[in-house]
Each structure stands twice: as C-alpha cells, then as structure tokens.
C-alpha cells in the first residue's frame, strides 16, 4: 500500500513539474513582451508607450503580421520558407505593371503571383523531395532576379496608381491585419488544416503511416501562405507607393526572427500557435521602433537584433530535452 | 563454495533520481563469476537506469559499486568499458556510412595502427576473426554497415563489445528485436562467457527466455529491489507475480480453444508479390477473426503488413477491403475502408510523441468530427475521453504529451487513434513489442473485446506464444511465401509452427 502511494506521489510531482515547464514555455513570449516594453518605457521616459507611438508600432507591424499568419501554417509542418522577400517584389512588380491600366487587378494579381510562387516551393519539396528551405531559396532568387531584370529594362518607374493612394491609412492596415489574425486563428485551431499541419511537424512519418493524405495538406498550407503573402505584398505596395529592386529585401529573415522571438519552434509541431506569431510580430515592431527612439544608429540595429535573436533562442528555444532513460 | 566463486560486481545502496522521479532506490546486487543474472521489471521499474549506472553511462546520486574487489565509480561508458564492463542497449548503436570493420574498431584503433596510421587490412582481418568467433560468418567486415539489417547490426555491435574482452556483459533487451537466429547467437555468447567464468547481466521482457538462459533472476519494482530467484525457483508465474506485485488473474490469453469468426470476407489479398520479399501471397480475413501471421523477422510478414495497408506498392497482385471490395492503393484508401494500422516502430511511425494524447487520438477522426468545416474542442474532448475510458489508458490529463506515458499506454494511444475512427479492420505489427506483462495482458483483453464487437484483426508477431494464445488462424511465412496455415481448433502448438518457419 505504502509503496503504491509513494509512486503515485512521485508521478504527481513529475506531472506538476511537467505542467510547470509547459506553463513557462507558454507564458515566455508574453513575459518577453512585457519585459521589453517595460525596459524601453523606462529608458525612453515613457515615450515608447505614448499612444501616438503605439499606433506607429501597430501600423508598422501590420504587413509582417499578415505575412507571418500564413507562414505559421508552413512552419508548423517544419517547412521553413525563405522565399518571402523575393515573392513580394515579384508580385508587386507584376501587379504594378498590369495595374497601370486598371488599378482593380492589383490585389488579385498580387495574390495569384504569390500563390504560384509558393506552389512552386511546395512542388519542389513534394515531388523532387527537396527540403523547403532549399526550394524556397531557389524561388526567392528566381523571383527577385526576374523582377529586377524586368524593372531594369523598363524606362518608367513602377508607381502606385492614384486610385489606391487613398487606402494608405492606419485603419486600413490594422483592419486587414485583424482579419488575417482572426481567419488564421480559426483555421489553425478549429480546422483540419491547422491540426494536421502541426501533426506533420510533430512526426511526418506517423502522419503518413496513419493514412492521412499528407501532400494535400502541405499544398493547402503553401496556398494559404501565398494568399496572405499576396495581401502583404499589396499592403507593401501601397505603403511604399512604388516598387524598386529592393522591395521586400530581408523580409524572410525578419519573419523567421519574428517566429523565434514569439516562441515558435522552427521544426514545427504542436507548439506552433498563431497567437505566438502575433506576439512575435508586436515585439519585433516595438523593438525596431524603440531602438530608433533610443537613438541607436541604423547600422547598429542589425547587431542589436542579432543579440536579441540569441537571447530569445537561448531562453525560449524548445530543445526537446524530453527523452531520458528511466 | 561461495568463496570459490569470486564476486565480479557488487552494488550497494544505489540511488538515482530523475527530475523528481526516483528511478532507482537503495538498490543492491551481487553478481559472481560465471553467473548469468536476469534482471526484470515492468517498464519504468529502473532496470535500464541500474544497468546504465553499472556500465558508467549514468552517474548514481549515491551508493557505491565494487568491481573485482575494488571500488568502481566510472564517469562515462568509456571508463566502464576500459574497466571491463560492456553494455549493449536496445536501440541501434552503430554508425551509418562506415564499414563494419570501422564500426567494430571505433574509438579503439590502438592494436590495428602503426605510428598513428590505421591499417585497413589489419582492421578487416581482425574484424573477420571476431565475427567468426561469435558465429556471424556471413557479415563482411569491408562492407558499409548500412547494407545490413537491424539484426545483423546488433550482432556487429556484440562483436564490438566482445572485442574488448570484457569481464562482464550487460544485454539490455538486446534480444527483443532479434529473430531466433540472432537470439541463438546471443545465447551461445552467453554460454561462452559463462564457461570463461565471466558474468552476464541480462535484461529481457521474455520470461521464457530468462528461464532458459539465466542462473538467477533479480526482480525490480518501482526502482526497488524485490527479490532474487535462483535455479529451479525461476518460474514464469512467480516472476510475473513479483514484477506486478499482486496476483495476476488466471488467464492471460484467450481461454477458448475454438476458431470462431463470420463467413463474410472483409479483406482479401490476392497473389501479392514484392521483389524478393513477397511471392504470390494470398489470404482472406473474415469478420470477427484474429488472423495471426508469424515467421522469422525477414520472412516478409512485416512487408506484407505494409502492402496490405497500402504503404508499400506491390509489384503485382492486389489488396481489396470492405463490402464494396475496394482496391487499396494508398494508405488513405485503407482508412476509407475503415482499416487501421499499428506499426511495429511505435515511436517513429505510430505517434507524435511531443504532441498531446488528445492530438494523437483524434488525428484520424477530424472528418467525422467536423461540422461545417469547423471542429469544436468539445467534440474532440468527448471523443478522446471515450477512448481513454474504453481502452483504460492511464494518464494525468488528455493534454499531456505522449512522451510521458509508459510503453503500454503509448500503444493504447495508437490503438485509440483507430477506435476513435471506428476502424473495423485493425492491422497490428508486433502489437506488444517491448511492453511489460501488465500492459500486454491489457492489450490481449482489448483484442478479445474487439473480436466480440465484430472487428477483424491481423496480428503480425514474432512471438509464437501470443500467436498461439490469441489467433483464430495462424499463417506462417517463410522466404516471402505462406508455408502453413493452422487453425486454432486443430490445436496450435509451438513445435508445429516452428517446423513451418525454418
């Protein structure tokens, strides 16, 4: 009897500890956000959390927010997507050129081009059996290469049609970002797409062996990522009023940084949640903004981002230290 | 007498705690020259922890060990090996991409090198000698290790372990994954160690094997020493009882001796061939039938399982299932026919171990649960709780990660995935592999329940006793062909089955 009670006790302690750890993992991104906001509020004597500044931060985060929502679905399979920046410049360029006559095709074209590019990544991954990190690099270079070649050979700059300039408003960006968050949250938490994608990231061969049509879900995830990226390109086009060869440069690495500081594991699986990407986005935008407020030189921003990356990974990275011999 | 046989290893007051689990508590043990000591206990009872501490790969929190009369406190498995204790673990311990000889001499190039240069020829010759010594003559030392099966690699590992001429050999469930041939080689090595007055610590779940091989058996429960049985006292029922700590119920397998099943054919395999692994295999599964498939590891039965479930495409022949006799081309055709598959490698192919129990159980049931595209938390929870109750899965919460469950409960989660989706045909590849007696018995009970509910099962197994104990009909395979079909009511006997296997 006594012995039995003893093991029960041991088990319950083990469970408590496990829950404790899980709680910390879950709360860490929130804590990070609070800590960073507090530190910078003190340094900038409240300037960082002034209402006007918060608005700027929110608006700044919107484009990344929309793109990161789609990327959450591909990263939950453990598929890293490094093509984002290239796709953005290609879709903005295509939309800009074709939209010169009629501005109403701009949004659809952004979305279609993005979907096609993301599908290429998926097809390279599934049918050539190549990891997406490589396939997406290829697509990024191809897309950026094609876009800059075409732009170089055109005499006129690609500019935003006047009809769309009225959209450049804080509410517009925030509204789209909110919509993206809501739709992605529902898809991720309440549909097969989100659930099976996480399962693929957790153990692809178990999903395949069970008889789930896995490739279907992989392709769907890339299509969804294409849709959100297309919308993000549209927003980018409006916000920067034109397209240059440098549009979207570094977008993919920033997005990865956003996911990591949000506490998302890049190998995918059950810890990938939309809410974490949202927090990562806010934290990233706040940092970007606060560093400027503090007066950090733009050349030093990269260095500081690197340090933050390191800190985020050191504290929050899911090391899967779960296997031990008993 | 006692003084004559010197103590090789002695363990006193050993303790080891992981996080807050007390894995080994105040353990003591003494192994003498020429002794083959069995070590048993349910999963999580601390056997592996204890043996890892003896081998040096884990450090104890407290307690002391003596080896050949001297205090022994290895800091790593290398120190343990140098002292003379070699350990074979359950998982693979060879390195892919290297040749067999390179694997055998890994980390121990001293005797095959001159002035720092390793002589490949010497290494290969030495390796051949060692392999011959253990009886694995068909393994070529110059070949890349990837070409060999899991079983051969195990033998290569043994060659590596024995090469250092250890005073003591620890075998941690090494035989679990091996066929009869591999097991025989290991038994021979044990016998040899014994005659050389060396010691063996043998961990296994197979009680019959322990009874045959060991001089004495120590039983552990919840990290503590329970008892040591010697000689004639080593009886299977006593061992079982001591391991579980209470009287096990009388029956373990099915009690009836009749082959009972419906006439309706729910699954048929017709003339399936797959390169050299399967040749013209045909079989039929009936409603409510437990069809056992047995044979040696490489007889093709595991491949047959994969072909039936649509995971491997056969070169010719076809598999049809269900009332409409639907052709199975992919695994998703199989699930559409209400089939379920329990893979041999539970952790790799059956589970998402870092995900929650709930996520694992519902994965195949989303179609069923969704209402207008959406799946509610409540319906998911309901379905999962239903399975947990039906299968009697022991857990703290359905949101807990599967990795924290015991082997038996993990297997129940895999089964739960299929009962949740109401699978009527369940294909089980080694359903009780590496799980303890209590859990095994629970799985056999479930199989009986499923049978009563009219579900059909194919049980592929390397354990003859469970085929005999559970199946209505047993098919024995040999070299990719069906070599015999035996009915339960004709009296299934081990000898008859073995005859058709080899």
Interface residues (C-beta under 8 A of the other chain):
Chain A: X3 X6 X7 X10 X11 X12 X13 X14 X15 X17 X18 X186 X190 X191 X192 X195 X196 X198 X199 X202 X203 X205 X206 X207 X208 X209 X210 X211 X212 X213 X269 X270 X320 X322 X323 X324 X325 X326
Chain B: X18 X19 X20 X21 X22 X23 X44 X46 X48 X49 X52 X58 X221 X222 X224 X245 X309 X310 X311 X330 X331 X332 X334 X335 X339 X341 X343 X348 X349 X350 X351 X352 X353 X354 X355 X356 X359 X362 X363 X364 X366 X367 X370 X373 X374 X375 X376 X396 X397 X400 X401 X403 X404 X417
